């Protein structure tokens, strides 16, 4: 697989299953076999494009599964793969008969190989690395072979550990060189190498510690996903705990203590405290403190040292207003103390829409950044991105903006309902998207609200990571000729809709929790009839960025559904502009003439070429020579790094936000604003808004500053 399957989860639009399932019940006494049986039924019945489970399917599943287990080919030996290959064309039959022979074999063999690696890697790190030796490491994991024997595997691990240590050593040496003038006792080279190796050892110990927490069900979920992903890249199986985390990410909130946790040295460490949460308010627990016991109110505490992180989190989380008592080991002096915490609803503010006023000369424009199309699946009306954007628009209008930029860059999608409601903020009632379901059923989804929140000039910013719901909104407003689309040549190209189905509804009288299946049930189409699948939404004004020549998108996936076209919906284009085509031409001319943009494109090509280089030197001197060559070449791109758009930003105060003046909130806001000051695409967005105000502007193209 070219991409980590777990990352794919963010790239979809969701419509939860609302139809009543009148389906057979399953009661296989084996949970694993039951899971396969239920999933196979759901795929057969509801997937948009069910495919035949045959030998070709088996071969592709086989390759995917091995990639999920050992993508860097550092655990299994070539002899293992040779043994596994007898199942390469049998997995289709095994799925049909619920035969777990191959999974059981591969699972046990993997645990054995992990144990062997744990036994030999310390001996590698007990020896000092020599960074003067001329040798390279091959990072082309997709094309390298599995090690032929244990000696070759040990050498592969040696190089990978050395590569990690070399990176840390380089950082440490650079830091020391910067301090050399003020330091009387610089560390020796041997000491720096030892410190680097020690840090690598600590990191790899943490990795194996986490792997040791994995249970059979965790590994089996890889097997299941190797199966379901063959239908399309966005069909995905959620273990019960994964489904819970997914719901949280989509809603942007959860009930708990307001902390991010990690497992280190057997304990549970506080690695971040969420603004506005109970821990942040109480100030009794700090980042770096360690949780060693957990008690529910006055109940007996449970020791969490050595416990799986997921199990510890289940104990720590709980409903709003309930009490949890945490036994804490303080990071500073090691003091042990019991801290009572009243759980509360935690809101992940970085998930939500935010806005700012942009001042350009004597004009004001509004910018709304939307990270995702979020929604509370349990209560749509509580909070969703469409309602929040409507509020931000009202705030901006109150401050007299003359145009609006909606930033959907890196927005991977979310709820279908929210994107329909949000589109309605900018148009009179009418069709927003067409959805074609399994069985060739077609539905046109309408905005039925005639009211408009913003009827002025509008620009949408997109990039290669704008996907799904982002593409629905951009495509609709492009077809209506309501907004000018600015950004990368095209968006991600994900034109499918997924439903999340609770698999437990198929069980009868069972204590098993099977989790859920995210399944592709529909394709969505623009109101003009075209699909965004694979092709994406093409920007009206194309501006390259540093990732322009790196393969990112649906067409880079292994087995995406294809592009097609259906009939157009009945809609009437926006009549608010009479110079749209001229504005787009003027914008593209500006980009073609811009020496700065040409420089950005050249930089993007260089970045792409560097990514194709998979060999890395493990010789420090050669590493620094290559770095100098790159640094000298990159100096020609300093103008990009130092770019400032000279725009003025004004954050709008919101009295309803109780955390408005919190120091950390202000700091995060300033980080965002500083990033905007270096945003060259934003400047072009303002140029377009200038031009869209009237035809008179077009008579004098210099009114828009070049970038």
C-alpha angles and dihedrals in degrees: 000000000000093000135041106261092219090061092055090072093083096055107082148076116243135215113172117226107266101166120099111256111221096183142142119273124236127211108171107161090222110079094205094050090043090054093052091046094052095043092048090052093049092048093048093049105037114019113113095228110021113190133202115269100226141134093291090052088049093052093050092046090050092054093045093050094051089048090054092049100043112005094163092046095231103125110041122064126222088252090059091053090048089054092046093050092076085073095047094104097029102067092090090059091043091054091050093049096036089239112167098185095113095044092050092049095046093044094052092044092051092051089050092051092047089052090051092051091049088055097052106032094076090061089057092052093044088069120073115246119238109218093185094072116104107238138124137215122222111222096178092111094166093063105030118096128240113268113274095220142355093273091058090046091052090051091050090052090046091056094046093049090045090050090054092047092048091055092051092044091054091053093047093048092048091051091049092049090053090053096040095104093055098036118087096187112041116188119255121250090249091054093050091050091049092050090049093050091047090054091049089050091052092049094049091047089056090050093053090043090057092045089052089059092059114107131204091267090058092055091042090057087063089055091049093048092048084058101045098040089065088076093057138326095260102052104102141169120230121203109219093263092045090054090053092051091048092053089050093051091051095048096040091223144077141168116258146086097302103249141118113227138198134183116243128168090347095305133099111249128199104233099168139010117215117231115253095013127123095265091049092050097044096046090203096116126051137199107274095033115128127228110218102164136024128199130182103230109299095349123116113282121249119223109236098183106120092010121131110265092235092053092048091050090053088057094046097046120071145140123310116276093019120123128239122183114213122198103213133195105207116232095221106050103003092245114166115222139159114236120191113213128189108215119232142176109283119209119201097215094187087068094061135084117270134183143199138183116244117208117206115175104307096339134091124214131180128232123194118186116200116189095187143344095261129184141166102243092199095051117016094186095055095075134334135158096251092058092045093050089050089055092048091050091053090052092050094047090051087058093053105253118180098201141011134227118196110199112209097160112140090006104142097191136253136178120024093207092056093052091052091050092046093051086055090062089070105035139045114254115301144109118318105177141354119228124199113196135197109290091039094276112157127203131181111213114210139200100227098184112098093198120103124207095193125022099165132096112311139192129187120205116211137173138179091282095054101109146170110338089026089056093049092055095043093046093049094049090044092052091047087049085232099129139022113239114220130181142054119012089264142353126249096284103228107151100166135100125218132204121204110222122195103227093201091075088074095058128091123204095344133137092206120115104208098182122218142296123225103208133183106239103156147028119218125217135196117256086252088062099252123123123232089207109128093341096064125192111312114222118241088219113031119211119177121227134192092275097047096113099039114099104253123153149055092299088062091059120101101242113006123170112258133255120260141153138233134186121298122258119237107262141144120228123238114272097197095097127056097172103048097122092048091050092051092049091048091050094050090048090054091052093048091050096045114107088193092058090048088055091051090052092050090050090050091053090051092050090052092050092051091052090057090059105093101172119090128188119237091198111101097211092050090046091056092044090054090046091053092050089051092044093051091049093045092054087081087066096054089109089066093048092048097041117136123181093205091226124148119228128201121191114216115233116234113199091193091066107089091196094052097119099034108134093230092050091052090048093052090046090053092050089054093047092048089053090051090054088063095046111114094180089059090058092056089050089059091047088058093048088052091053096045093061095082145337088253090073090060092061088066109040092179089074087087115068116235121236 
